[in-house]
């Protein structure tokens, strides 16, 4: 399954790495592609292992807002 999250507050490469790492650290997330310029994160995941809420919370724990 694929989804796109809109993440607010990312300003640099470290932000990009934090969001990517937080998402890819979740069981069931296969890949997270972060576009720093647009604030969009394309996530490929297994919906039987991880939910959108899990992903949202993982990003928010890094200090970013998910729209």
C-alpha positions in Angstrom: 0.0 0.0 0.0 1.2 3.6 -0.6 0.3 6.9 1.0 1.6 10.4 1.1 2.0 12.3 4.3 2.2 16.1 4.4 4.9 17.0 7.1 5.3 20.5 8.3 8.4 21.9 9.9 11.1 20.1 7.9 13.9 22.6 7.0 17.1 20.7 6.4 18.8 17.4 5.6 18.7 16.4 9.3 14.9 16.9 9.4 14.6 14.7 6.3 16.7 12.0 7.8 14.8 12.1 11.1 11.4 11.7 9.4 12.7 9.0 7.0 14.3 7.1 9.9 11.3 7.3 12.2 9.0 5.9 9.5 11.4 3.2 8.2 11.9 2.1 11.8 8.3 1.0 12.1 7.5 -2.6 11.4 5.6 -2.8 8.1 7.1 0.3 6.5 9.1 -0.7 3.5 10.2 2.7 2.2 9.8 6.4 2.9 10.8 9.0 0.3 11.0 12.5 1.8 10.7 15.5 -0.4 12.1 18.4 1.7 11.0 21.1 -0.8 7.3 20.1 -0.8 7.1 18.6 2.7 5.6 15.4 1.2 6.6 12.0 2.3 5.6 9.0 0.1 5.4 5.9 2.2 5.1 2.2 1.0 3.8 0.0 3.8 2.1 -3.2 4.7 -1.3 -2.2 6.1 -1.6 -5.4 8.1 1.5 -4.4 10.2 1.3 -0.6 10.5 -1.5 2.1 10.5 -1.6 5.7 9.3 -1.9 6.6 13.0 1.3 4.8 13.8 3.1 6.7 11.0 1.7 10.0 12.1 2.7 9.4 15.7 6.3 8.4 14.7 6.7 11.6 12.8 5.2 13.8 15.5 7.5 12.2 18.1 10.4 13.6 16.0 8.9 17.1 16.5 7.1 17.6 13.2 3.4 18.2 12.4 1.5 15.9 10.0 -1.3 17.6 8.1 
